[in-house]
Amino acid sequence: MSTLVWISGASAGIGAALAAAVPFPDARVIDISRRGGTTEHFEADLADPADWSRVAAHFTDALSTYDGERVVFIHNAGTITPIGPAAGADPDAYNRAVLLNSAAPQVLGAAFLRATAQLTCERHLIMLSSGAAKTAYSGWSSYNAGKAAVEHWVRTVGQEQPADGCRIIAVAPGVVDTAMQSEIRATDETDFPSVARFHDLKRTGTLSTPESAATGIWSLLTEDLPNGTCTDLRNR
């Protein structure tokens, strides 16, 4: 095994497509999620802070004797729920969204950096972002804020890396035809005023597929991007 890959949220959507398209034939691929996919599964609820330390320990254990060519962590897990004005959101659902979208990427990203700090092989940390990191969509307050936090964390931590350190980037995959998009289209306009735009994207066939998004994301590993880059597949 020359490559070790972790993908959070690989049980469906873009995460599952990323797991299916890993470009390293002998890679060990581990899905970090609640449900599990077709790859090796490390069960964890990433909206629960109690599980973050378990994931961190898992990184450390798996890498303690690792001598392969590269390690990769793609943090893909996130949620659009709850959709609607922040003041009217269910408090428990909103708390989970804040933890999953904003806190978990930072905590798990830092844990991966600690676990890989002594390695001399290739190290890649890819955070999934969104156009919502830059555009404030009414009804998506937690999602908007979470993706903005991810991008600024990547810019900052990318600056902190030495020349031979971990390569950290954030990538917005565009509007991808996943279950999240179905959830968005099922939302009432009073909760999400921009919902008509997403119906139009589906009707006109403008949505990209999870497979094309996965191919684009994996291609970034071979590009000479500055550390801390935040990029959008739609602009490439």
C-alpha positions, 0 to 999 in steps of 0.5 A: 500500500503506497497511499492512504486515503480518508474521505469523510461522508463517503457513504453517498453523493460526492463522497461516494464518487470520490471513494470510487474514483481514487486514482491510486490503484493500491490505495487503502480508502477509509470512509469516516461517516455514520452510515458507511459506504463501500469502502473501509468504514470508520463509524463516527458522527462528525456533528458530535464533538465526542467523536472528533477525538476518536477520529484524531486517535484513529489518524494517529494510530493508522499513521504511527508506522506508515511508510507509504508514498502519500496520505490524503484526507478529503473532508467532504461531510456537511449538511444544508439542514436546517434550511430557513431563517436562523431565528426560526430554526430548530435549536438542536438541528441548528447546533448540529449544523454549526458543529458539522459545518464550521467546527468539525472541519477545523478540528479534524483538519488540525488533527490530521496535520498533527498526525502527519507532522512527522511524515516525509511523504506527500501529504494532502488535505482537501476541504470541500467548500461551496459558492455559498462561502462567498454568496449569502443565501437567505435561509442557509446561514449555517451552511454559508458561514460554515463554508466561509469558515472552511475557506478562511481556515484553509488560507490561514493554515496553508500559510503556516505550512513549511515548504515540505509540509502538508498541502492544503486546499479548499475546492467548491465543486459547483452545483452537483446533482446529489440528495442535498440538491433534492432537499434544497428543491423541496424547500418552500420559497418562504424558507429559501427565497432562491429555490427557483434558481435550483429548480431551473438548474435541474430542469435545464440539466445544468447540474454536474454529476458527482462523478465529474465533481470527483474527477475534478477534485482528484485532478487538483492533486497534480496541479501546482497550486499555492498552499492555502488555495481556495478554488472553484471547479466551475472556474477551471 
